[in-house]
Amino acid sequence: MLRRGHKSKLWNSRVPVLAISLAFMLVLVILFLVLHNDSDGEKPSLAYEVSEQKWSSFDSLVKLHPTREFRNGTDLIWQVPESPKGVMFLAHGCNGRSINFWDKSPECPNCIGLPEERLLVLHGLAQGFAVITISSARTCWSFGKEVLVVKDILEWWIGRRKLEKLPLVALGASSGGYFVSVLATAVKFNSIVIMIAEGMFEEMDVKEDYPPTLFVHMPKDLYRQQKIDEYVEVLKGKGIDVGVVECMEFPLSPNTLADRIPGLDLTLSRSLFEIFQGKGFVDQNGYMRKDGRRIKWEKAVEEKKTLSLDKRLVPHIQEELNLAFASHEMTSIHSDQIFKWFESHMG
Ligand SMILES: *[C@@H]1O[C@H](CO)[C@@H](O)[C@H](O)[C@H]1NC(C)=O
């Protein structure tokens, strides 16, 4: 038997101290969680957001059944949800096409469904937007006649689907971002999102009725960061509503690729991560050391004879590696903030 007397005395004297320190720790934990949630997409919650987003997140909410059409020398792919509450035009970057936004399906056998593009479409449809994607005539968008062509296509399509009473918004990334910034002078948008681009604000005359503009950018891209800072002030000076969302790098985990790419299973995701670690493409914390375009990751995978990689997944993996490095890539990570921007400027 233990000497109960001694033990209970010790216990008695320690209970308050223990309780107080436990309560203190609890308060700290709660504070931490609250602050974490409130930061709303800024750096601390990023890892959380990325790990929450899976390629299949929308499976129970929306199914992709797009329609592909050809008009004015280009193709458009679109889908209208039941009782749409708005229309969203998405513009790809250089080398992009409308087929990148939609999964391969019986309706679109040529579709590619890049991970970030498809998630933007799914978010849009889940939020009740009719989504339309159009391909640029050439590798990148141009800012002369092509602006009128896209305006024509949009107006024709909106008229035919009888959506002209609904709010119209646009999101463009990179070349598509410059394009949307110009298109907004020809087409009346309720608001726009310019992603990884500073826009053409030096080349055009921006009027007071220019739409509310959200810049979604990657501060690692210093040149654009500086330009955006500059243009934010210019637009604000004209009384235009402006917002900024910064996208930071995030660490890859063995699961990241499987989480974000349809058709890439967990085993392959883990093997690829191991190769990236072995080759030093990622540091000890999983962060990409360079942009995905600047490392020979495909060659490293080929050298691994035991692994067979479906070539069709290469652009998808490439996109996620670029995104994790966060210098210049299409991103759906901040969709919550993007759609909050659209929602708050629908009137
Ligand atoms: C687009 O096509 C329509 C129908 O063929 C035509 O009327 C219109 O002028 C074209 N728009 C441009 C900008 O080429």
The ligand as a Gaussian input file, in Angstrom:
#p B3LYP/6-31G(d) Opt

LIG

0 1
 C      -18.996000      36.430000     -84.753000
 O      -19.846000      35.588000     -85.513000
 C      -21.113000      36.153000     -85.813000
 C      -21.955000      35.109000     -86.517000
 O      -21.233000      34.445000     -87.522000
 C      -20.943000      37.419000     -86.650000
 O      -22.187000      38.018000     -86.924000
 C      -20.051000      38.389000     -85.866000
 O      -19.793000      39.548000     -86.641000
 C      -18.742000      37.721000     -85.447000
 N      -18.016000      38.650000     -84.604000
 C      -16.763000      39.063000     -84.837000
 C      -16.218000      40.085000     -83.894000
 O      -16.097000      38.614000     -85.735000

